[in-house]
Amino acid sequence: MPAIHLPRTIRIGGGVLDELPEVLTAAGLSRPLIVTDAWMESSGLLGRVEALLGKADVPFRSFTGVVPDPTVSSIDAGCAFLVGGDHDCVIGLGGGSPIDSAKMIAVRGDRMIAELKAPHQEDTPDLTIIAIPTTAGTGSEATRFTVITDTETDEKMLCAGLAYLPQIAIVDYELTLTKPARLTADTGIDSLVHAVEAYVSKRANPFADSMALSAMRLIWPNLPRACADPQDRAAREALMLGALQAGIAFSNSSVALVHGMSRPIGAHFHVSHGLSNAMLFPAITQWSAPAALPRYATCARTMALARDEESDQSAVGALVEALHRINADLAVPSPADYGIERAQWDSLIPLMAQQAIASGSPANNPRVPEEDEIAELYRQVWD
């Protein structure tokens, strides 16, 4: 049976950010480095966290050099900043990029990041990691993974191991109330992909299944609501809990082909991770489903897309149709609509297919593709 790994402490609910000083004290931590980005600083949220710590007489320093899809050079800068102070923990504040950056800054030490990429497993933590997500999407606050981009090779390097699992997660849905519709849509679909892939993965297990199915129930009906009304607090709370559960699910199972094919799109064309997942999700689901028809049918029934008495084939058809429909409703662009040139896309397909295979995620898919099949799927996604 698989081992189950979770953050030691998870605080969930509106307003729990205010409990940060108390959480640090309870964990015996007193000298945090905050890792975040310029948007968190300009929005005032970093200032709010700094004020909380200052009021509690907790000394801290803040690194605001995180970039979207963190790069080796941005991690280099963060690590250099870290050694300039005396810290016993690292707080990742923001979306997936700040939290992924905080993980690597806390773990890396003096090693090259390429030494840490999968299949290498890094299980011994150095500094304690605290995650404060501000998007309902990546689930990074509960996962044992981080992804760093090597800009010299345009490769998104997946790094895995218990060292990257935050010991503390502070999950406050009120931090998502100001998210714009595009970010809400992309991160919401990202969460849904996490849940579905964890459930159909070859590494699925009963614990991860329970988290994945619960996440689907929360995300599917509430994503359109939150996009339509950003101040819908009930929908925002459901999406935040769903993202957390989906993160727990895939961290204790795995992601699969959608993620394997998504990372090269992000690296080469600078498409956000959630959006590239959304571009791929319907086509990859349709291709993969014949190898795990009952599992995908359960996803459809859990999302209330099919009745219990419907055949698995019919349920999966409804699922694929619904994934196409939600992409249309949420204005998910195709690669062409996004502005990617067809010639550039086609020229990179062989390399993207190789990088997808090398990530290891496609091997967890219920239908395991060959490299030429991944190449053909990239062509289908364009068409």
C-alpha positions in Angstrom: 0.0 0.0 0.0 1.2 3.5 -0.7 2.4 5.8 2.1 0.2 8.9 2.6 1.9 12.2 3.1 0.3 15.5 4.2 1.3 18.8 5.7 1.6 18.5 9.5 -0.7 21.5 10.0 -3.4 22.8 7.7 -5.5 25.8 8.8 -8.5 26.3 6.6 -11.2 29.0 6.5 -11.9 32.7 5.9 -9.5 34.9 7.9 -7.0 32.2 9.0 -4.2 34.3 7.6 -4.4 36.3 10.8 -3.3 33.2 12.7 0.1 33.1 11.0 2.1 34.4 14.1 0.4 31.9 16.3 1.1 29.1 13.8 4.8 30.0 13.7 5.0 30.1 17.5 3.3 26.7 17.8 5.8 25.2 15.4 8.8 26.7 17.2 9.7 29.0 14.3 10.7 32.6 14.7 12.8 33.9 11.7 10.9 33.5 8.4 11.9 34.5 4.9 8.8 35.5 2.9 9.1 34.4 -0.8 6.7 36.2 -3.1 6.4 38.3 -6.3 6.0 41.9 -7.3 2.2 41.6 -7.7 1.8 40.4 -4.1 3.8 43.4 -3.0 1.9 45.9 -5.1 -1.5 44.5 -4.1 -0.8 45.2 -0.4 -1.1 41.5 0.6 2.7 41.2 1.4 2.4 44.4 3.5 -0.5 42.8 5.4 1.6 39.7 6.2 4.6 41.8 7.2 2.3 43.9 9.5 1.0 40.7 11.1 4.6 39.5 11.8 5.8 42.9 12.9 2.9 43.3 15.4 3.9 39.9 16.9 7.6 41.0 17.0 8.6 38.3 14.6 11.7 39.3 12.6 11.4 38.6 8.9 12.9 39.4 5.5 11.0 39.5 2.2 12.2 38.3 -1.2 9.9 39.6 -4.0 11.9 38.4 -7.0 9.7 35.4 -8.0 8.8 35.3 -11.7 5.9 33.3 -13.4 7.0 29.8 -14.1 10.1 30.1 -11.8 13.5 29.9 -13.5 16.9 28.7 -12.4 18.1 32.3 -12.3 15.2 33.5 -10.2 15.9 30.6 -7.7 19.5 31.6 -7.8 18.6 35.1 -6.7 16.3 33.8 -4.0 18.9 31.4 -2.6 21.5 34.3 -2.5 18.9 36.4 -0.6 18.3 33.5 1.8 22.0 33.2 2.8 22.1 36.9 3.5 20.0 36.4 6.6 19.4 34.1 9.5 16.2 32.1 8.8 14.6 29.0 10.2 11.7 28.8 7.7 10.5 29.9 4.3 7.0 31.2 3.7 5.7 30.9 0.1 3.0 33.6 -0.4 1.0 33.7 -3.6 0.1 31.3 -6.4 2.0 28.3 -7.6 5.1 30.2 -8.7 5.9 31.8 -5.2 5.1 28.5 -3.4 7.2 26.4 -5.9 10.0 29.0 -5.5 9.8 28.9 -1.7 10.1 25.1 -1.8 13.2 25.1 -4.0 14.9 28.0 -2.0 14.3 26.1 1.2 15.7 22.8 -0.1 18.3 23.5 -2.7 21.4 24.4 -0.7 24.5 24.7 -2.9 23.4 22.0 -5.5 22.5 22.5 -9.1 18.7 22.3 -9.7 19.3 19.9 -12.6 20.7 17.4 -10.0 17.3 17.4 -8.2 15.0 16.8 -11.1 12.9 13.6 -11.3 13.5 10.7 -11.1 15.7 12.0 -8.2 13.8 12.0 -4.9 14.8 14.6 -2.3 13.3 13.6 1.0 15.3 15.3 3.7 14.1 18.9 4.4 16.5 21.7 5.3 14.3 24.7 6.2 10.6 24.4 7.2 8.3 25.4 4.4 5.0 27.3 5.1 2.6 27.8 2.2 0.0 30.5 2.0 -1.9 30.1 -1.4 -3.7 33.0 -2.9 -5.1 31.1 -5.9 -7.5 28.1 -5.8 -5.5 26.1 -8.3 -2.1 24.5 -8.0 -2.6 22.7 -4.7 1.1 23.3 -4.2 0.5 23.9 -0.5 -0.1 20.2 0.0 2.2 18.6 -2.6 5.7 17.1 -2.6 6.6 18.6 -5.9 8.0 21.8 -7.4 8.6 22.7 -11.0 11.5 25.0 -12.1 12.2 26.1 -15.7 15.7 25.8 -17.3 15.6 28.7 -19.7 18.7 27.4 -21.5 16.9 24.2 -22.6 13.3 25.4 -22.3 12.6 22.5 -20.0 10.3 22.5 -17.0 12.1 20.4 -14.4 9.9 18.4 -12.1 11.5 18.0 -8.7 9.9 15.5 -6.2 10.3 14.3 -2.7 9.1 14.9 0.9 11.6 17.7 1.3 9.2 19.9 -0.9 6.1 19.1 1.1 5.1 22.1 3.2 4.9 21.4 6.9 2.3 24.1 7.3 -0.4 25.3 5.0 -2.6 28.3 5.7 -5.6 28.1 3.3 -7.7 31.3 3.5 -10.3 31.6 0.7 -10.7 35.3 1.4 -7.3 35.8 -0.3 -8.9 34.7 -3.6 -11.8 37.2 -3.7 -9.9 39.7 -5.9 -8.8 37.1 -8.5 -9.7 38.2 -12.0 -12.0 35.9 -14.1 -9.2 34.6 -16.3 -7.0 33.5 -13.4 -10.0 32.0 -11.6 -10.9 30.0 -14.7 -7.4 28.8 -15.4 -6.5 27.8 -11.9 -9.9 26.2 -11.4 -9.5 23.9 -14.4 -6.0 23.2 -13.2 -7.5 21.9 -10.0 -10.0 19.8 -11.9 -7.2 18.2 -13.9 -5.4 17.4 -10.7 -8.4 15.6 -9.4 -9.3 13.7 -12.5 -5.7 12.6 -13.3 -5.2 11.5 -9.7 -8.3 9.4 -9.9 -7.5 7.7 -13.2 -3.7 7.4 -12.6 -2.1 4.0 -12.5 -1.0 5.1 -9.0 -4.5 5.7 -7.7 -5.3 4.5 -4.2 -8.4 4.7 -2.0 -7.1 7.6 0.1 -6.2 9.7 -3.0 -9.5 8.6 -4.6 -11.6 10.1 -1.8 -9.8 13.4 -2.0 -10.1 13.5 -5.8 -13.8 12.7 -5.9 -14.5 15.3 -3.2 -12.5 17.9 -5.2 -14.5 17.2 -8.3 -17.8 17.7 -6.4 -16.6 21.0 -5.1 -14.9 22.4 -8.2 -17.3 21.5 -11.1 -20.4 23.4 -10.0 -18.6 26.3 -8.3 -16.1 27.3 -11.0 -18.6 28.9 -13.3 -20.2 30.7 -10.3 -16.9 32.2 -9.1 -16.1 33.3 -12.7 -19.5 35.0 -13.0 -19.4 36.6 -9.6 -15.9 37.0 -8.1 -17.5 38.0 -4.7 -19.4 34.7 -4.4 -17.9 33.7 -1.1 -19.5 30.2 -1.0 -18.1 29.4 -4.5 -14.7 30.8 -3.6 -14.5 28.8 -0.4 -15.5 25.6 -2.3 -12.9 26.2 -5.0 -10.2 26.7 -2.4 -11.1 23.5 -0.5 -11.3 21.7 -3.8 -7.9 22.9 -4.9 -6.4 21.7 -1.6 -8.1 18.3 -1.8 -7.0 17.9 -5.5 -3.4 18.8 -4.5 -3.5 16.2 -1.7 -5.0 13.7 -4.2 -2.3 14.0 -6.9 0.5 14.3 -4.3 -0.5 10.9 -3.0 -1.3 9.4 -6.4 0.1 11.3 -9.4 -0.7 13.4 -12.4 -0.6 11.9 -15.9 -0.6 12.7 -19.6 -2.2 16.2 -19.5 0.5 17.4 -17.2 3.3 15.7 -19.1 2.2 17.4 -22.3 1.4 20.7 -20.6 4.8 21.5 -19.1 6.6 21.8 -22.5 3.8 24.1 -23.8 4.4 26.4 -20.8 8.2 26.3 -21.2 8.3 27.0 -24.9 5.4 29.3 -25.4 5.1 30.9 -21.9 1.5 29.7 -21.5 0.4 29.7 -17.9 0.3 26.2 -16.4 -3.5 26.1 -15.8 -4.3 27.5 -19.2 -2.1 24.9 -21.0 -3.8 22.2 -19.0 -7.1 23.5 -20.1 -6.1 23.5 -23.7 -5.2 19.8 -23.5 -7.8 18.5 -21.1 -10.7 17.6 -23.4 -8.6 15.9 -26.2 -6.4 14.0 -23.8 -9.4 12.8 -21.8 -11.1 11.5 -25.0 -7.9 9.7 -26.0 -7.2 8.2 -22.6 -10.7 7.2 -21.6 -11.0 3.8 -23.4 -8.3 2.4 -21.1 -10.1 3.3 -17.9 -13.8 3.7 -18.9 -15.3 2.9 -15.5 -13.0 5.4 -13.8 -13.7 8.2 -16.2 -17.4 7.4 -16.0 -17.3 7.7 -12.2 -15.8 11.2 -12.7 -18.7 12.1 -14.9 -21.3 10.8 -12.4 -19.4 12.6 -9.5 -19.6 15.8 -11.4 -23.4 15.2 -12.0 -22.9 15.0 -15.8 -24.4 11.5 -16.0 -27.0 9.5 -14.2 -26.1 6.3 -12.2 -28.1 4.1 -14.6 -26.3 5.4 -17.7 -23.7 3.2 -19.4 -20.0 4.0 -18.8 -19.6 4.8 -22.5 -22.5 7.3 -22.4 -21.1 8.9 -19.1 -17.7 9.3 -20.6 -19.2 10.9 -23.7 -21.0 13.4 -21.5 -17.7 14.1 -19.7 -15.8 14.9 -22.8 -18.6 17.0 -24.2 -18.7 18.9 -20.9 -15.0 19.6 -20.9 -15.2 21.1 -24.4 -18.3 23.1 -23.3 -16.6 24.6 -20.2 -13.6 25.6 -22.2 -15.9 27.5 -24.5 -17.9 29.0 -21.7 -14.7 30.2 -19.9 -13.1 31.4 -23.2 -10.1 29.1 -23.0 -8.1 29.8 -26.2 -6.7 27.3 -28.6 -3.0 27.5 -29.2 -3.8 29.5 -32.4 -6.1 31.8 -30.6 -3.4 32.4 -28.0 -1.1 33.6 -30.7 1.2 30.7 -31.2 2.4 30.3 -34.8 1.5 27.0 -36.4 5.0 26.6 -37.9 6.7 27.1 -34.6 4.2 24.7 -32.9 4.8 22.0 -35.5 8.6 22.5 -35.4 8.7 22.0 -31.6 6.3 19.0 -31.5 9.2 16.4 -31.6 11.0 18.1 -28.7 7.8 18.6 -26.7 6.9 15.0 -27.1 10.4 13.9 -25.9 10.2 16.3 -22.9 6.7 15.1 -22.0 7.9 11.5 -22.0 11.0 12.4 -19.9 8.8 14.1 -17.2 7.5 10.6 -16.3 3.9 11.7 -16.0 2.7 10.0 -19.2 3.7 6.7 -17.7 1.0 7.1 -15.0 -1.7 7.6 -17.6 -4.3 4.8 -17.9 -3.4 4.6 -21.6 0.4 5.0 -21.9 1.4 6.8 -25.1 4.3 6.3 -27.4 6.3 9.4 -28.4 4.7 9.4 -31.8 1.2 9.3 -30.3 2.0 12.3 -28.1 3.2 14.1 -31.2 -0.2 13.3 -32.9 -2.1 14.5 -29.9 -0.2 17.9 -30.0 -1.4 18.1 -33.6 -5.0 17.3 -32.7 -4.9 20.0 -29.9 -3.9 22.6 -32.5 -6.6 21.5 -34.9 
